[in-house]
Amino acid sequence: DTVTIGEISYKLKTPQNPERVPLKYLSDSLPQAVAQHLRWIMQKDLLGQDVFLIGPPGPLRRSIAMQYLELTKREVEYVALSRDTTETDLKQRREIRSGTAFYIDQ
């Protein structure tokens, strides 16, 4: 399967964890501005570049990101950041199983 926005095409891959693919973010008719943002994100993705969405407060940026992930059947994992989040928190996490601590690389 392939997804095309304008002249940009993306070949879909089967997700390893389909339960992590966002659902119900895409609608049948997308506003032109959102379609342009999705096209730009797709270009960056095909080039292997990072994307950083900047905009006013509100859910629009998250909605656009989730729409792109749903469109391309990509998995998402949400990491909440706060002042207390350290670099180590992002690199490793500690899990306790059966009374024993395990460190898992992120």
N, C-alpha and C positions, 0 to 999 in steps of 0.2 A: 504494500500500500504506500501511497505517496500523498502528501499534503502540499498544495500549491497556494501561495498568496502572491498575486501579481505574477511576476516572472520567476519568483523564487520557489524552489521545490525542496521538500524535505522527505527523505525516505524513512518511513516508520519502522521502528524495531519493536519486538515483543518485550514488554516489561517483565523483569524477573519477579517483581512483587506487584501484581496488578491492583492490589488493595491500596497501594500508595499513590495511584494515579488519581488526580482530582476529578471529580464528577460534578455535573450540573452548574458549571461556570460559563460554558458556551451557550449562546442563544442562537436561534435560527437566523436572525438578522443582526449583524454587528455594525455599530456605528463606524463610519469611514475612519475617524481618528483612531479608534481601537485597532482596526485592521492595519492601519499604517504602523502602529506600534508593534503589533504582532509580526509584521513583515520585517521591521527593523531588528527585532529580537531574533528572528529566524536567520537573517543575514549574519548577525554576530555569532550565533550558534554554529552555523556552517563554517565560519572562519575560525572557530575554536576560541573566540574571545569572550571575556566576561561581560556581563550586563549589569549596570547599576541604574535603577530607575529613580529619578528625582521628581518630586512633585509636591503639591500642597497636601496638608494632612487629610487623611481619609482613606477609604478602602480601594481607591482606583488602582494604585500601583500593585497591590496584592492581587486584585481581581485580574489585571492584565497578565501578571505572572502565572496565575492559576489557569487562565484561559489558554495560554501558550502551552503549559504542561499538559493540559487535557487534550488540546489539539494534536500535539506530537506524541501523546501517550507516554509521557515521561513521569517518573516517580518524583515525589516531593518528600522532603523531611524538613520540618520546621524546628529551628533552634532559636529560642528566646534569649535575647541578650539584655543584660542589665549592668549597672555600675559595678556590681560584685562579680561579674563574669571575668575570669582570667584566661590567659592564653592556654594554660594547662587544662582548664575546663573544656576547651575546644579541641585539644589534642588527645586527651584521654578521658575515659569515664570509669568510675569505680562501681562495680556491681558486687553485691553480696549474695552468694548462693550457698545454702546449707551451712551458714556460719563462716564461710571462707570468702575473703575479699579477692576479686579478680579485677585487673586493670585491662581495659579494652581500648585499643587505638581507634581513633575516630577517622 
